[in-house]
Amino acid sequence: MPVEYAGGMTSFHDFEMSSITGELVNFSTYRGKVCLLVNVASF
């Protein structure tokens, strides 16, 4: 469950997502690194 900060915002590092291989990836793994997040969803 993401941690809420002042103003109701959450940190990128609080989220998890399934990888393309189905493994659960915790974004805190990437703390201190430059990340590019791309939304590839389409209708």
SERO-4910 file (N, C-alpha, C, O; in steps of 0.05 Angstrom, whole numbers):
BEGIN
 pado doro    nc1    nc2    nc3   cac1   cac2   cac3    cc1    cc2    cc3    oc1    oc2    oc3
  Met    A     17    -24      0      0      0      0     18     25      0     35     27     17
  Pro    A     14     43    -19     30     67    -20     27     85      4      6     87     16
  Val    A     49     98     11     49    117     34     40    144     23     50    154      3
  Glu    A     20    157     37     11    184     28     27    206     42     31    205     66
  Tyr    A     36    225     26     51    248     37     32    272     39      9    269     31
  Ala    A     42    294     49     26    318     51     13    325     24     26    324      4
  Gly    A    -12    331     24    -27    337      0    -37    313    -15    -48    315    -37
  Gly    A    -35    289     -3    -46    265    -15    -28    252    -36    -36    233    -49
  Met    A     -4    263    -40     14    252    -61     29    227    -50     33    225    -26
  Thr    A     36    209    -68     52    186    -61     78    187    -76     81    201    -96
  Ser    A     97    173    -66    124    172    -79    125    150   -100    111    130    -98
  Phe    A    139    155   -121    144    135   -142    155    109   -130    148     87   -140
  His    A    171    112   -110    184     88    -98    166     71    -81    174     50    -71
  Asp    A    141     80    -77    122     65    -61    105     45    -77     90     29    -66
  Phe    A    108     46   -104     92     29   -121    105      3   -129    130      1   -129
  Glu    A     89    -16   -137     99    -41   -148     84    -47   -174     62    -36   -178
  Met    A     96    -63   -191     83    -69   -216     93    -96   -226    115   -104   -219
  Ser    A     77   -110   -242     86   -135   -254    104   -129   -278     97   -112   -294
  Ser    A    126   -144   -280    143   -141   -303    131   -156   -327    111   -169   -324
  Ile    A    144   -154   -350    135   -167   -374    135   -198   -370    121   -212   -384
  Thr    A    152   -207   -352    154   -236   -347    136   -245   -324    135   -269   -317
  Gly    A    121   -226   -312    102   -232   -291    113   -230   -263     98   -234   -244
  Glu    A    138   -223   -260    150   -219   -234    142   -192   -222    139   -172   -237
  Leu    A    138   -191   -196    131   -166   -182    156   -150   -178    176   -159   -167
  Val    A    155   -125   -188    178   -107   -186    171    -84   -167    151    -70   -172
  Asn    A    187    -80   -147    183    -58   -128    200    -35   -137    224    -38   -140
  Phe    A    187    -11   -141    202     12   -152    223     22   -132    240     38   -140
  Ser    A    222     15   -107    242     24    -88    269     12    -95    290     22    -86
  Thr    A    270     -9   -112    295    -20   -122    310      1   -137    335      0   -138
  Tyr    A    296     20   -149    309     40   -166    314     66   -152    321     86   -165
  Arg    A    312     67   -125    317     91   -110    346    100   -115    365     84   -113
  Gly    A    350    126   -120    376    137   -125    386    134   -154    408    143   -160
  Lys    A    369    122   -171    376    119   -199    357    135   -217    335    141   -208
  Val    A    366    142   -240    349    157   -259    331    137   -273    340    116   -283
  Cys    A    305    142   -273    285    124   -285    268    139   -305    261    163   -301
  Leu    A    261    126   -326    243    136   -346    218    118   -346    220     95   -353
  Leu    A    196    129   -339    171    114   -338    154    121   -363    148    144   -368
  Val    A    148    100   -379    133    104   -404    107     89   -403    106     65   -397
  Asn    A     85    103   -409     59     91   -410     54     81   -438     51     98   -456
  Val    A     52     55   -442     49     44   -468     21     33   -472     16     18   -491
  Ala    A      2     39   -455    -25     29   -456    -39     42   -480    -35     66   -487
  Ser    A    -56     27   -493    -72     38   -515   -100     25   -515   -104      5   -501
  Phe    A   -118     36   -530   -145     25   -531   -149      7   -555   -171     -3   -559
***
